[in-house]
Amino acid sequence: MSQISLPLDWTSRGTGEIFMLSESNRLAVRHLDHWGVWPMRTSILTGPAKSGRSTLGRLFVRKTGGKIIDDARGFDEEMLFHAWNDAQLGHYPLLLIADCPPAMWDIALPDLRSRLAAAPHVAIEEPDDALTLALIEKGLADCGAAWSPDLPAFLHRRVERSYAGIAAVIACLNDASLSQSRKISVPFAKETLQNAGLADI
């Protein structure tokens, strides 16, 4: 997977947090990278579950000194409204993170609704092929089970192209491997995933 050249380093080595860059999140990362030219001090970042949106937000805060509100869709409206105004007055970036665009939020405060409608919105997309393979490899490397070298390519051809789907497959294989004290070979993965209904094999 090719890396995107960015002024900011989207890897926090001190905390171990890594945000993997690909075409699936390129536009979102570039938008955060150029926060200084946002038309207002606040932007909205959305993405699917397990897409790393919260990780990206935390890295954004460390790099810019700004603030984030995670799960902004479920945040108290009055507090969200004041946080918005404070960012404008304090001249710092505020990133609102949610699972869907503001148009899908149930907002009662008219002033907040108008502000959200005017704010820039960027989205992390579901993983492309390159990111899917990278996430599989990283997930296997991070898990506690042993696995065969041909496993990532095997999984890459079969798993659902979603962050949640990839995470579920890795967790399922890791749990089965540890509980049975078996290495994750391709035949073992095939049998385990077929039984769990997690891959169309």
C-alpha positions as CSV (number, residue, x, y, z in Angstrom):
1,M,0.0,0.0,0.0
2,S,1.5,3.3,-1.0
3,Q,1.8,6.0,1.6
4,I,0.5,9.5,1.0
5,S,3.0,12.3,1.4
6,L,1.7,14.6,4.0
7,P,3.3,17.4,6.1
8,L,1.9,15.9,9.3
9,D,3.0,12.5,10.5
10,W,-0.1,10.5,11.1
11,T,1.7,8.0,13.3
12,S,2.0,8.7,17.0
13,R,5.0,6.6,18.0
14,G,4.9,7.7,21.6
15,T,1.4,6.2,22.1
16,G,1.6,3.3,19.6
17,E,-1.4,4.7,17.6
18,I,-1.2,4.4,13.9
19,F,-3.6,5.6,11.2
20,M,-3.0,3.8,8.0
21,L,-3.2,6.0,4.9
22,S,-4.8,4.9,1.6
23,E,-7.0,6.2,-1.1
24,S,-10.0,5.4,1.1
25,N,-9.1,8.1,3.6
26,R,-6.9,10.4,1.5
27,L,-9.4,13.3,1.2
28,A,-10.3,13.2,4.9
29,V,-6.6,13.3,5.9
30,R,-5.7,16.1,3.5
31,H,-8.6,18.1,4.8
32,L,-7.4,17.7,8.4
33,D,-3.9,18.4,7.3
34,H,-5.0,21.8,5.9
35,W,-7.0,22.9,8.9
36,G,-5.5,26.4,8.8
37,V,-7.5,27.2,5.7
38,W,-10.9,25.8,6.9
39,P,-13.6,28.4,6.2
40,M,-14.6,28.1,9.8
41,R,-12.8,26.7,12.8
42,T,-15.0,23.5,12.9
43,S,-15.2,20.5,10.6
44,I,-17.0,17.2,10.7
45,L,-15.4,13.9,10.2
46,T,-17.4,10.7,9.6
47,G,-16.6,7.1,8.9
48,P,-17.7,3.6,9.3
49,A,-17.2,1.6,12.6
50,K,-13.6,0.5,13.1
51,S,-12.4,3.0,10.4
52,G,-10.0,4.7,12.7
53,R,-11.9,8.0,12.8
54,S,-11.3,8.4,16.6
55,T,-7.6,7.5,16.2
56,L,-7.3,10.1,13.5
57,G,-9.0,12.6,15.7
58,R,-6.6,12.0,18.6
59,L,-3.6,12.4,16.3
60,F,-5.1,15.6,14.9
61,V,-5.3,17.0,18.4
62,R,-1.7,16.1,19.1
63,K,-0.5,17.7,15.9
64,T,-2.6,20.9,16.0
65,G,-3.4,21.6,19.6
66,G,-7.1,21.6,18.6
67,K,-10.0,19.8,20.2
68,I,-12.3,16.9,19.2
69,I,-15.7,15.8,20.2
70,D,-16.1,12.1,19.5
71,D,-19.6,10.7,19.0
72,A,-20.8,14.3,18.3
73,R,-24.1,13.0,17.1
74,G,-25.0,11.9,20.6
75,F,-23.4,14.9,22.4
76,D,-25.5,17.4,24.4
77,E,-26.7,20.1,22.0
78,E,-26.1,23.0,24.3
79,M,-22.6,21.8,25.1
80,L,-21.9,21.2,21.4
81,F,-23.2,24.7,20.5
82,H,-20.9,26.3,23.2
83,A,-17.9,24.2,22.0
84,W,-18.5,25.5,18.5
85,N,-18.6,29.1,19.6
86,D,-15.5,28.7,21.9
87,A,-13.5,27.3,18.9
88,Q,-14.4,30.4,16.8
89,L,-13.5,32.8,19.6
90,G,-10.4,30.9,20.7
91,H,-9.1,30.5,17.1
92,Y,-8.4,26.8,17.4
93,P,-9.7,23.9,15.3
94,L,-12.6,21.8,16.5
95,L,-13.2,18.4,14.9
96,L,-16.6,16.8,15.4
97,I,-16.5,13.0,14.8
98,A,-19.6,11.0,14.1
99,D,-20.8,7.9,12.3
100,C,-22.9,9.8,9.7
101,P,-23.3,13.3,8.2
102,P,-25.1,16.1,10.2
103,A,-28.0,16.0,7.8
104,M,-28.9,12.6,9.5
105,W,-28.6,13.9,13.0
106,D,-31.7,14.8,15.0
107,I,-30.9,18.4,16.0
108,A,-33.5,20.4,18.0
109,L,-31.5,23.7,18.3
110,P,-32.0,25.8,15.1
111,D,-28.7,27.7,15.6
112,L,-26.8,24.5,16.0
113,R,-28.5,22.9,13.0
114,S,-27.6,25.8,10.8
115,R,-23.9,25.8,11.9
116,L,-23.6,22.0,11.3
117,A,-25.2,22.4,7.9
118,A,-22.6,25.1,7.0
119,A,-19.5,23.2,8.3
120,P,-17.2,21.3,6.0
121,H,-17.7,17.6,6.1
122,V,-15.2,14.9,5.1
123,A,-15.7,11.1,5.2
124,I,-13.5,8.1,5.6
125,E,-14.7,5.5,3.0
126,E,-14.8,1.8,3.4
127,P,-11.3,0.2,2.8
128,D,-10.0,-0.3,-0.8
129,D,-8.2,-3.4,-1.8
130,A,-4.8,-2.1,-0.7
131,L,-6.0,-1.0,2.7
132,T,-7.9,-4.2,3.2
133,L,-4.7,-6.2,2.8
134,A,-2.8,-3.9,5.0
135,L,-5.4,-4.1,7.7
136,I,-5.4,-7.9,7.5
137,E,-1.7,-8.0,7.8
138,K,-1.6,-5.6,10.7
139,G,-4.5,-7.4,12.5
140,L,-2.7,-10.7,12.2
141,A,0.5,-9.2,13.4
142,D,-1.1,-7.7,16.4
143,C,-3.0,-10.8,17.5
144,G,-1.5,-13.4,19.7
145,A,-1.9,-16.4,17.4
146,A,0.6,-17.9,15.0
147,W,-0.4,-17.8,11.3
148,S,0.9,-19.1,8.0
149,P,2.5,-16.7,5.4
150,D,-0.1,-17.4,2.7
151,L,-3.0,-16.5,5.0
152,P,-3.2,-12.7,4.3
153,A,-3.6,-13.2,0.6
154,F,-6.2,-15.9,1.2
155,L,-8.3,-13.7,3.4
156,H,-7.8,-10.7,1.1
157,R,-9.6,-12.5,-1.7
158,R,-12.6,-13.4,0.5
159,V,-13.3,-11.0,3.3
160,E,-16.0,-8.3,3.2
161,R,-14.6,-4.9,2.3
162,S,-15.4,-3.2,5.5
163,Y,-13.5,-2.3,8.6
164,A,-15.9,-4.0,10.9
165,G,-15.9,-7.1,8.7
166,I,-12.1,-7.3,8.7
167,A,-11.9,-6.9,12.4
168,A,-14.5,-9.6,13.0
169,V,-12.6,-12.1,10.8
170,I,-9.3,-11.4,12.6
171,A,-10.9,-11.7,16.0
172,C,-12.7,-14.9,15.1
173,L,-9.5,-16.6,13.8
174,N,-7.5,-15.4,16.7
175,D,-10.0,-16.7,19.3
176,A,-10.3,-20.0,17.5
177,S,-6.5,-20.4,17.2
178,L,-5.9,-19.6,20.9
179,S,-8.7,-21.8,22.2
180,Q,-7.6,-24.8,20.1
181,S,-3.9,-24.1,20.4
182,R,-3.6,-24.3,16.6
183,K,-1.7,-22.2,14.1
184,I,-4.0,-20.3,11.6
185,S,-3.3,-22.1,8.4
186,V,-5.4,-21.6,5.3
187,P,-7.4,-24.8,5.8
188,F,-8.0,-23.9,9.5
189,A,-9.1,-20.4,8.5
190,K,-11.4,-21.7,5.8
191,E,-13.1,-24.1,8.2
192,T,-13.4,-21.6,11.0
193,L,-14.8,-18.8,8.8
194,Q,-17.3,-21.1,7.1
195,N,-18.6,-22.3,10.4
196,A,-18.8,-18.7,11.7
197,G,-20.5,-17.4,8.4
198,L,-17.9,-14.6,8.2
199,A,-16.6,-15.3,4.6
200,D,-18.0,-16.4,1.3
201,I,-15.5,-19.2,0.7
